Amino acid sequence: MTTPNEQMPQTREAQRHFSALVDSTGIKRFAGSLGISTRQINRILSGAQSNPIERLVRSLQSATPEVGDHVLDFICQEMGGHFVRHEAIDDAAVNAVKECAEAIAAISDGHITEYDIREIREAISALSGLMSSIRDQQDDNSS
């Protein structure tokens, strides 16, 4: 077993985030919300049991970008937001136009379905990504 100093940076970062989640509510409440024991939480915190955040990150990394993005967007929606992938400005512009065209086509029949809502969210996410890329480029140019 590796010591904390031998852990990879991603592992340490996942551990730090998991610890912050536990600390935000307290170990008993956190364990109860997950339906596991405080002992299991302590085992995760000590590194004796796998960290669910690290496992989620590795799962997303092993999936195709499209599937990973959809899973991240689902998680973000559960928390009241949406996922925006950071792209180079040219890629972001092309993606934003494509997603907006798909959203317009999806709602052109006058009925909004779950599929249409997903298309609209993807268009908003693409536009947000484009705006972020433009801001980053402006920041780089002003430096």
C-alpha positions as CSV (number, residue, x, y, z in Angstrom):
1,M,0.0,0.0,0.0
2,T,1.3,3.5,-0.8
3,T,1.8,6.2,1.7
4,P,0.1,9.6,1.2
5,N,3.4,11.1,0.0
6,E,3.6,8.4,-2.8
7,Q,0.0,9.0,-4.0
8,M,-0.5,10.5,-7.5
9,P,-1.6,14.2,-7.5
10,Q,-5.0,13.2,-8.9
11,T,-5.5,10.8,-6.0
12,R,-4.5,13.5,-3.4
13,E,-6.9,15.9,-5.1
14,A,-9.7,13.4,-5.0
15,Q,-9.0,12.7,-1.4
16,R,-9.0,16.4,-0.5
17,H,-12.4,16.8,-2.3
18,F,-13.9,13.8,-0.6
19,S,-12.7,15.0,2.8
20,A,-14.3,18.4,2.1
21,L,-17.6,16.7,1.4
22,V,-17.5,14.8,4.6
23,D,-16.4,17.9,6.6
24,S,-19.3,19.9,5.1
25,T,-21.9,17.9,6.9
26,G,-20.1,15.8,9.5
27,I,-19.2,12.2,9.2
28,K,-22.4,10.7,10.7
29,R,-24.7,12.7,8.5
30,F,-22.6,12.1,5.4
31,A,-22.4,8.4,6.0
32,G,-26.1,8.2,6.7
33,S,-26.9,10.0,3.4
34,L,-24.8,7.5,1.5
35,G,-26.2,4.5,3.4
36,I,-22.8,3.4,4.7
37,S,-21.2,3.3,8.1
38,T,-18.9,5.9,9.5
39,R,-16.2,3.2,9.6
40,Q,-16.4,3.0,5.8
41,I,-16.1,6.7,5.5
42,N,-13.0,6.6,7.8
43,R,-11.5,3.9,5.7
44,I,-12.0,6.0,2.6
45,L,-10.5,9.0,4.3
46,S,-7.5,7.0,5.4
47,G,-6.9,5.5,2.0
48,A,-7.7,1.9,3.0
49,Q,-10.8,1.9,0.9
50,S,-11.2,3.3,-2.6
51,N,-12.3,6.9,-2.9
52,P,-15.6,7.3,-4.9
53,I,-14.5,10.6,-6.4
54,E,-11.4,9.1,-7.8
55,R,-13.3,6.1,-9.1
56,L,-15.8,8.5,-10.8
57,V,-13.0,10.4,-12.4
58,R,-11.3,7.3,-13.7
59,S,-14.7,6.0,-15.0
60,L,-15.2,9.3,-16.9
61,Q,-11.7,9.1,-18.3
62,S,-12.2,5.6,-19.5
63,A,-15.4,6.5,-21.4
64,T,-15.7,8.3,-24.7
65,P,-15.7,12.1,-24.4
66,E,-19.3,12.3,-25.5
67,V,-20.5,9.7,-22.9
68,G,-18.4,11.3,-20.2
69,D,-19.8,14.7,-21.0
70,H,-23.3,13.4,-20.7
71,V,-22.6,11.9,-17.3
72,L,-21.0,15.1,-16.1
73,D,-23.9,17.1,-17.4
74,F,-26.3,14.8,-15.5
75,I,-24.3,15.3,-12.3
76,C,-24.2,19.1,-12.9
77,Q,-28.0,19.1,-13.5
78,E,-28.6,17.3,-10.2
79,M,-26.7,20.1,-8.6
80,G,-28.6,22.8,-10.4
81,G,-26.1,23.6,-13.2
82,H,-24.8,22.3,-16.5
83,F,-21.4,21.0,-17.8
84,V,-19.4,23.2,-20.1
85,R,-16.4,21.6,-21.9
86,H,-13.5,24.1,-22.3
87,E,-12.4,24.0,-26.0
88,A,-10.2,26.0,-28.3
89,I,-12.0,29.0,-29.7
90,D,-12.4,27.7,-33.2
91,D,-13.7,24.3,-32.0
92,A,-16.0,26.1,-29.5
93,A,-17.5,28.3,-32.2
94,V,-18.2,25.4,-34.5
95,N,-19.7,23.4,-31.7
96,A,-21.9,26.3,-30.6
97,V,-23.3,26.8,-34.1
98,K,-24.0,23.1,-34.4
99,E,-25.7,22.8,-31.1
100,C,-27.8,25.9,-31.6
101,A,-28.9,24.6,-35.0
102,E,-29.8,21.3,-33.5
103,A,-31.8,23.0,-30.7
104,I,-33.7,25.2,-33.2
105,A,-34.5,22.1,-35.3
106,A,-35.7,20.3,-32.2
107,I,-38.2,22.9,-31.2
108,S,-39.3,24.0,-34.6
109,D,-42.4,21.7,-34.5
110,G,-43.8,23.7,-31.6
111,H,-43.7,20.8,-29.1
112,I,-40.9,20.5,-26.5
113,T,-40.0,17.0,-25.5
114,E,-37.3,15.7,-23.1
115,Y,-35.1,15.3,-26.2
116,D,-35.7,19.0,-27.1
117,I,-34.8,20.0,-23.6
118,R,-31.5,18.1,-23.8
119,E,-30.7,19.8,-27.1
120,I,-31.4,23.2,-25.6
121,R,-29.2,22.5,-22.7
122,E,-26.4,21.4,-25.0
123,A,-26.8,24.6,-27.0
124,I,-26.6,26.7,-23.9
125,S,-23.6,24.7,-22.7
126,A,-21.8,25.2,-26.1
127,L,-22.5,28.9,-26.0
128,S,-21.2,29.2,-22.5
129,G,-18.1,27.3,-23.6
130,L,-17.6,29.7,-26.5
131,M,-18.0,32.7,-24.2
132,S,-15.4,31.2,-21.8
133,S,-13.0,30.5,-24.7
134,I,-13.3,34.1,-25.9
135,R,-12.8,35.5,-22.4
136,D,-9.7,33.3,-22.0
137,Q,-8.3,34.5,-25.4
138,Q,-8.9,38.1,-24.4
139,D,-7.2,37.6,-21.1
140,D,-4.2,36.0,-22.8
141,N,-4.0,38.9,-25.3
142,S,-4.1,41.5,-22.5
143,S,-1.3,39.9,-20.6
